[in-house]
Every structure is written in structure tokens, then in C-alpha cells.
Amino acid sequence: MNQTVRTSMLFLLMAVLLIITGSFQSWNLALTILNMGLVSAIMALGVNLQWGIAGLFNVGIMGFVALGGVAVVLTSMPPVQEAWAAGGVRAWGALVLGALVVAASAFVWKKTRKGWMVALLLAVGFYAYRWVRDPAVGAIEAVDPSVTGYLGGLGLPVVLAWPMGGLLAAGAAWVIGKTALGLRSDYLAIATLGISEIIIAVIKNEEWLARGVKNVNGLPRPVPYEVDLQNNPGFVESAAGWGLDATTASTLYVKIGYSLYFTAFLLVLLVLAQLALKSPWGRMMRAIRDNEVSARAMGKDVTFRHLQVFVLGSAICGIAGAMMTTLDGLLAPTSYNPLRFTFLIWVMVIVGGSGNNLGSILGGMLIWFLWVQVETIGPQLMSLAVSGMADGSWLKEHLIGSVAHMRLLTMGVILLLVLRFSPRGLLPGR
């Protein structure tokens, strides 16, 4: 089958699945799946840039997504003036001091290659950092800790937080890449997974920055609040004209608004990714992926190019993380786990088609659709499957008790089937 026809048919199938969901379940659920599917597609697009084009095995996706969420707080939440007065400047000054100590240590090592000098500089710098930081952090976290206890953000429009999430993730990726990209693929995977866990641990424990495990709720949003729409006589009258009550209409209106925002961002990122893929730079990256030795022999700086694509892919994941946090209206560091934000994203890329940007988008939306629907339909299918078994049967009780694990079973089965019958994914790269 022609690749263009195959692509069109698969995306049409995805649209039909969403329409069926809206018709037979609810349009509210269909739009919820669509919105998170779009965000997941952006995450998969970032991972495809790293793996499908450059061959980098990044298992630290979760950390970059979490940094995108933090960017929403730092960009869009209003500043807490009392906390800033208590120690805001000193806390950020401590971070600058820590960065200078690390940079100075790297410079000393490069120039002298004397480990004891580096160790001494790091030890002195560490105590200086804690001397500056600890009083400031204690004062900030003591400011109305049940409500704030952190510095807040810049109070900017929340849409600006999405590219800021990309910049924050890109900065972290540059630091990580300078350290880890010299490793081989399996060691790189272990390193990125460990570093992502460190990022999550820092977010959980640095309460002065984003409240840690206390969470930040009430984040600004780019669309109106449902209650404001329900109190608008003109909106209520328009909803009645469509045969909808104000509550249902306001929910659909808000979710359609998010869909339009997310679709616009996804299309922009897709166009840029396609241009990169078909450019001389994209051809060079695929050549490096296929044979690093030959690429080095042709004079290509493989490490630098790997760093480039690692930063770009991580930035896209950061944008997706900021969009997801905006959609939730909540930053909850405990919700970030490798199963959802690493394993599932890799399943999306593999099922969709590694090396194909459209395949990654299809995989992101399709796998998220199945991830949600299995939780909804799974118990019903299991009840139907065991309906003929005798009550009290150990097998029946075991199967019913295992319904909670059907999501993992389904994802594993889908992954195995795709790898068996279409090893390069539903839409393989050319």
C-alpha cells in the first residue's frame, strides 16, 4: 500500500475511534482523550527526534516533562512578595553561586588536572552554597506554608510558559548531554534514567521553588473557567440553542479551546520536525545514526551533533510537559512516574513508527486512546469473560482481581503484536 494512503487511512481510523467514543460514551471523554493524545503525540515527537533520527536511547523523558511542568509555575503564577522579601534574592543567589563553583571546578580540572584542587574547591564551594542558601530557604518556606511557602512565578500569560518549558528542559539537557552523551547506548539509558529521578527528587524536596509535594494548584489557563461561562447569559442562551445545558456546554467549550491550542502547537512542531528531517542536517543525523565510524571519517563532529539533537528532543518534551500541567491545572511532582512518562512514550514511538514524525503522532494518539479505554472497558470485558464460571471459583476471583493490571497487559500485547507483524511500526520511516 502506498505510504501516503496508509498514513491517511490510519489517521482517519483514529478520527473514527474518537467519533465513536463521543457518540456512544460521551463527547466529554472523547475530547479528554484527544487533548491528552495531542500532548502525548508531542512527547513522542521529541523522543522520535532523538531515537528515530539520531539513535539516542533516552530513558529520562520523565525528568524533562517534569521540568516543563515546573516552568508553568515559574512563569505564570503570581510572585509571592512576602517570600521574595524574606529570602528570594538570596536563594537565587545561592543557585548562581553553586553554578559558578561547578564551572570553576571544571575550569581548574581542565587547566591543572589536579584532583585535590578540584575536591578542595568543591568542598569550600559546597559549604559556601549552604551558608547562603539555608537561611533563605527556611525563611521562604515559613511564609504561610499552608498556602504558599514558595516564591511563586513571574505572573506572565500561561501560553508563554510552554516555550519556557522547552527552554528549561533544553538547558537541563545540555548539562546532562555534556556529561552523558559520551556513553554507549545502554549506559546512556541508565544515566538518563538516573538523572531524571534526580530531577524529580529535587522538585519534590525544594519546596521554596514549586512547593514540592504540597503541589501547586489553581494554575492560570489560556481558556475561560467553566463557572464564568455558566454565569454568562449570552453563553447560556447559545448553549440552549444547541440543545445543551450550561454545564455540559461550558465543559465542551473549554476542552475544545485546549484542543485548538494543542493542535496549533503540534502542527508548528511537526512542520519544523519535517523540515529538519528532510534537510541536509537531517540526512547527516541519519548517517551518524546508521554508522558513526563512517560519519567521523567524513569529518563530522558526532558528539556535538548528538548533543544538538538531544537538546532539541528534550525541549519538545519540556513543551509537552508544560502543556500537560496547564491542562491539569495542577503541578503534582508525585504523579511523575517512569511507567507513564517513559515506558508509555517509548511504546508510542515504536508502535507509530520510529524515524517517522507522522508515525510518532499517530502512535501517541492511538496508544493514549487505548490506555484510557482499557481502564473503562476492561472491567466490562472481564465480567463478560468470566460470566460462565461458577461463583466462588478461584480462577474467576483471580481474573476479576487482576482487572487493574489489564492496562499493562494490553500495552505489552500491542507492543508484541506490532513487533511481530510490523517491526518498523505502523508508519515506518522511509
C-alpha positions as a printed Julia matrix, in Angstrom:
430×3 Matrix{Float64}:
   0.0     0.0    0.0
   1.22    3.5   -0.83
   2.71    5.25   2.23
   0.53    8.34   1.79
  -2.66    6.27   1.51
  -1.64    4.18   4.53
  -1.0     7.32   6.58
  -4.34    8.86   5.59
  -6.26    5.68   6.4
  -4.66    5.26   9.83
  -5.31    8.87  10.83
  -8.88    8.52   9.53
  -9.26    5.41  11.7
  -8.05    7.39  14.7
 -10.64   10.08  13.98
 -13.37    7.43  13.66
 -12.4     5.96  17.04
 -12.76    9.37  18.67
 -16.13    9.95  16.96
 -17.37    6.54  18.14
 -16.24    7.39  21.67
 -18.13   10.67  21.56
 -21.27    9.08  20.09
 -21.52    6.01  22.34
 -19.79    7.14  25.53
 -19.56   10.94  25.8
 -18.06   13.84  23.89
 -16.53   14.98  27.15
 -14.49   11.75  27.29
 -13.63   11.96  23.58
 -12.23   15.49  23.98
 -10.34   14.49  27.13
  -8.68   11.65  25.21
  -7.98   13.97  22.26
  -6.29   16.62  24.41
  -4.01   14.23  26.26
  -3.44   12.36  22.99
  -2.16   15.57  21.41
   0.17   16.19  24.37
   1.4    12.59  24.23
   1.97   12.96  20.48
   4.25   15.94  21.14
   6.22   13.89  23.69
   6.54   11.06  21.17
   7.68   13.55  18.53
  10.52   14.68  20.82
  11.62   11.11  21.54
  11.43   10.23  17.84
  13.76   13.12  17.09
  16.32   11.62  19.47
  15.9     7.93  18.71
  14.37    7.7   15.24
  16.67   10.27  13.65
  19.8    10.19  15.81
  19.68    6.8   17.53
  19.97    8.19  21.09
  18.39    5.91  23.69
  16.99    8.44  26.19
  15.11    6.89  29.12
  14.94   10.15  31.07
  11.85   11.56  29.38
  10.05   11.87  32.71
  12.55   14.4   34.04
  12.21   16.75  31.07
   8.41   16.53  31.18
   8.53   17.44  34.88
  10.77   20.44  34.15
   8.13   21.65  31.7
   5.58   21.47  34.49
   7.83   23.48  36.8
   8.2    26.1   34.07
   4.43   26.73  34.22
   4.71   27.59  37.92
   7.8    29.75  37.48
   6.35   31.62  34.51
   2.63   32.05  35.1
   1.98   32.03  38.85
   1.97   35.47  40.56
   5.05   36.21  42.68
   4.73   35.86  46.46
   6.03   39.23  47.6
   6.45   38.22  51.26
   8.57   35.22  50.28
  10.73   37.33  47.97
  11.27   39.83  50.79
  12.15   37.01  53.19
  14.9    35.5   51.08
  14.13   35.3   47.38
  17.21   37.13  46.12
  19.47   35.21  48.47
  18.03   31.83  47.39
  18.57   32.53  43.69
  21.99   33.96  44.51
  22.86   30.62  46.1
  21.97   28.84  42.85
  24.19   31.23  40.9
  26.99   30.62  43.4
  26.59   26.84  43.02
  26.77   27.09  39.24
  29.9    29.25  39.45
  31.57   26.73  41.77
  30.84   23.88  39.36
  32.09   25.91  36.39
  35.24   26.92  38.28
  35.89   23.29  39.23
  35.61   22.21  35.6
  37.97   25.01  34.56
  40.54   24.1   37.22
  40.43   20.43  36.22
  40.86   21.31  32.55
  43.86   23.51  33.23
  45.65   21.59  36.01
  44.34   18.0   36.01
  44.88   18.02  39.8
  42.07   16.21  41.58
  42.88   17.52  45.04
  42.45   21.12  43.89
  39.06   20.33  42.37
  37.97   18.46  45.51
  39.06   21.38  47.72
  37.26   23.91  45.56
  34.07   21.81  45.55
  34.17   21.33  49.32
  34.65   25.03  50.02
  32.02   25.93  47.44
  29.53   23.47  48.92
  29.77   24.97  52.41
  29.56   28.49  50.98
  26.49   27.48  48.98
  24.76   26.03  52.04
  25.69   29.09  54.11
  23.96   31.34  51.58
  21.04   29.03  50.77
  19.79   27.5   54.02
  18.64   30.65  55.87
  16.93   31.96  52.74
  15.09   28.71  52.05
  13.97   28.4   55.66
  12.57   31.96  55.62
  10.76   31.42  52.31
   9.14   28.13  53.31
   7.94   29.69  56.59
   5.78   32.26  54.74
   2.2    30.94  55.02
   3.27   27.33  54.26
  -0.3    26.0   54.02
  -0.99   28.23  51.02
   2.33   29.38  49.58
   5.71   28.72  51.19
   7.42   29.34  47.85
   8.5    32.26  45.67
   5.78   31.97  43.02
   6.42   32.93  39.42
   6.57   35.89  37.07
   2.83   36.29  36.54
   3.09   36.07  32.74
   0.42   34.58  30.41
   0.41   30.81  30.71
   0.88   30.22  26.97
   4.35   31.75  27.33
   5.12   29.01  29.85
   5.01   26.37  27.09
   8.08   27.61  25.18
   9.67   28.42  28.55
   9.2    24.77  29.49
  11.09   23.87  26.34
  13.92   26.26  27.22
  14.2    24.92  30.79
  14.27   21.32  29.57
  16.78   22.25  26.86
  19.1    23.83  29.43
  18.97   20.73  31.61
  19.5    18.52  28.55
  22.61   20.49  27.6
  24.12   19.93  31.06
  23.17   16.23  31.01
  24.34   15.78  27.45
  27.77   17.27  28.14
  28.15   14.63  30.86
  26.43   11.54  29.47
  26.49   11.6   25.66
  29.94   10.07  25.53
  28.44    6.84  26.84
  27.24    3.96  24.68
  23.52    3.42  24.19
  22.86    1.1   27.13
  24.92    3.18  29.55
  23.29    6.34  28.22
  19.88    4.85  29.01
  20.91    4.07  32.59
  22.43    7.54  33.04
  19.4     9.43  31.71
  17.01    7.34  33.82
  19.04    8.07  36.95
  19.31   11.77  36.17
  15.55   12.03  35.58
  14.96   10.51  39.02
  17.33   13.1   40.48
  15.33   15.87  38.78
  12.09   14.54  40.27
  13.7    14.24  43.71
  14.88   17.86  43.55
  11.42   19.08  42.52
   9.83   17.13  45.38
  12.21   18.44  48.05
  12.89   22.05  47.04
   9.65   23.46  48.43
  10.78   27.06  48.08
  10.85   26.62  44.3
   7.5    24.95  43.5
   6.05   23.81  46.87
   7.44   20.28  46.48
   4.99   17.51  47.34
   2.49   20.09  48.64
   1.59   20.69  44.97
   0.7    23.94  43.24
  -2.94   24.2   42.19
  -5.03   26.91  40.61
  -2.57   27.41  37.75
  -3.64   30.01  35.17
  -5.21   28.71  31.97
  -5.49   30.06  28.42
  -9.23   29.33  28.23
 -12.15   30.63  30.34
 -13.28   28.9   33.52
 -16.46   26.85  33.26
 -18.17   28.72  36.07
 -17.59   32.05  34.3
 -19.18   30.69  31.14
 -22.14   29.33  33.11
 -22.72   32.8   34.61
 -22.64   34.44  31.18
 -26.26   34.9   29.95
 -25.16   35.07  26.3
 -23.29   31.76  26.55
 -26.2    30.08  28.35
 -28.58   31.24  25.63
 -26.27   29.98  22.89
 -25.92   26.62  24.65
 -29.68   26.3   24.87
 -29.9    26.94  21.13
 -27.68   23.88  20.6
 -29.83   21.84  22.96
 -27.19   21.71  25.7
 -27.33   22.69  29.35
 -24.87   25.34  30.51
 -22.7    22.88  32.49
 -22.16   20.47  29.59
 -21.68   23.27  27.07
 -19.09   25.06  29.22
 -17.06   21.86  29.7
 -17.06   21.11  25.97
 -16.19   24.73  25.13
 -13.16   24.69  27.43
 -11.89   21.35  26.14
 -12.34   22.38  22.51
 -10.33   25.51  23.32
  -7.49   23.38  24.67
  -7.71   21.16  21.59
  -7.25   24.15  19.29
  -4.24   25.41  21.26
  -2.59   21.98  21.39
  -3.28   21.25  17.73
  -1.73   24.57  16.69
   1.44   23.86  18.71
   1.62   20.3   17.39
   1.32   21.45  13.78
   4.08   24.02  14.23
   6.38   21.43  15.82
   5.51   18.88  13.12
   6.36   21.31  10.3
   9.69   22.16  11.94
  10.46   18.48  12.55
   9.66   17.59   8.94
  11.83   20.4    7.63
  14.68   19.2    9.86
  14.2    15.6    8.76
  14.42   16.44   5.05
  17.24   18.97   5.38
  20.96   18.24   4.95
  21.17   18.31   8.74
  18.56   15.54   8.95
  20.38   13.42   6.4
  23.61   13.92   8.31
  21.94   12.83  11.59
  20.59    9.66   9.97
  24.05    8.93   8.58
  25.52    9.3   12.07
  22.77    7.03  13.43
  23.5     4.32  10.88
  27.29    4.39  11.01
  29.14    6.63  13.46
  32.56    5.42  12.34
  31.96    6.44   8.73
  30.48    9.76   9.8
  33.56   10.53  11.91
  35.77    9.57   8.98
  33.92   12.15   6.88
  34.82   14.82   9.43
  31.53   15.06  11.31
  31.6    16.02  15.0
  29.38   13.17  16.19
  29.35   14.13  19.88
  28.34   17.72  19.13
  25.57   16.6   16.75
  24.28   14.14  19.35
  24.19   16.99  21.86
  22.23   19.13  19.4
  19.5    16.57  18.8
  19.39   15.57  22.47
  18.7    19.18  23.45
  16.07   19.63  20.7
  14.19   16.45  21.58
  14.25   17.23  25.3
  12.97   20.75  24.61
   9.94   19.29  22.8
   9.27   17.01  25.78
   9.51   20.05  28.05
   6.92   21.89  25.95
   4.61   18.88  26.22
   5.13   18.76  29.98
   4.17   22.42  30.31
   1.05   21.88  28.2
   0.02   18.87  30.28
   0.43   20.76  33.56
  -1.63   23.63  32.16
  -4.35   21.2   31.14
  -4.39   19.62  34.61
  -4.29   23.0   36.36
  -2.0    21.35  38.92
   1.69   20.61  39.43
   1.96   17.36  41.41
   5.55   16.01  41.44
   4.39   12.66  42.86
   2.4    11.99  39.67
   5.53   11.73  37.54
   6.48    8.07  37.17
   8.57    6.18  34.59
   5.66    3.94  33.55
   3.56    6.83  32.25
   6.21    9.28  31.12
   8.92    6.97  29.81
   7.73    3.45  29.04
   4.41    4.53  27.52
   6.06    7.2   25.37
   8.51    4.62  24.02
   5.59    2.32  23.19
   4.02    5.2   21.25
   7.19    5.76  19.22
   7.73    2.06  18.5
   4.12    1.36  17.57
   3.76    4.51  15.48
   6.99    4.03  13.57
  10.49    5.03  14.61
  12.01    7.63  12.3
   8.63    8.86  11.02
   7.27   12.04  12.61
   3.7    11.33  11.49
   4.06    7.81  12.84
   5.06    9.15  16.25
   2.0    11.41  16.32
  -0.26    8.52  15.31
   1.33    6.27  17.94
   0.92    8.92  20.62
  -2.77    9.38  19.98
  -3.58    5.7   19.39
  -1.75    4.34  22.44
  -3.23    7.02  24.69
  -6.7     6.2   23.35
  -6.18    2.52  24.2
  -4.6     3.37  27.57
  -7.76    5.25  28.61
 -10.3     2.91  27.04
  -8.81   -0.25  28.55
  -9.44    1.18  32.01
 -13.05    1.94  31.02
 -13.92   -1.16  29.01
 -11.56   -3.66  30.67
 -13.75   -4.48  33.69
 -16.78   -4.97  31.43
 -14.9    -7.36  29.14
 -13.54   -9.31  32.09
 -17.01   -9.61  33.65
 -18.3   -10.93  30.34
 -15.4   -13.38  30.04
 -15.99  -14.9   33.5
 -19.78  -14.8   33.38
 -19.95  -18.55  32.64
 -17.72  -19.52  35.57
 -19.15  -20.74  38.84
 -19.38  -18.24  41.7
 -16.59  -18.74  44.2
 -14.24  -20.23  41.6
 -10.61  -19.35  42.36
  -9.96  -18.61  38.7
 -12.94  -16.25  38.47
 -11.88  -14.37  41.6
  -8.29  -14.19  40.36
  -9.29  -12.81  36.96
 -11.66  -10.22  38.44
  -8.97   -9.16  40.93
  -6.46   -8.73  38.09
  -8.57   -6.23  36.14
  -6.43   -3.36  37.44
  -3.46   -4.77  35.53
  -5.22   -5.01  32.16
  -3.64   -1.74  31.03
  -0.14   -3.15  31.34
  -1.18   -6.45  29.76
  -2.81   -4.64  26.84
   0.21   -2.42  26.19
   2.51   -5.43  26.29
   0.32   -7.42  23.89
   0.05   -4.47  21.47
   3.82   -3.98  21.55
   4.47   -7.67  20.88
   1.96   -7.81  18.02
   3.42   -4.75  16.33
   6.98   -6.01  16.72
   5.93   -9.39  15.3
   3.85   -8.28  12.31
   5.17   -4.75  11.64
   8.62   -4.48  13.26
   9.18   -0.94  11.97
   5.84    0.34  13.28
   2.52    1.23  11.69
   4.09    4.07   9.7
   7.75    3.12   9.28
  10.36    5.7    8.37
  11.3     5.81   4.72
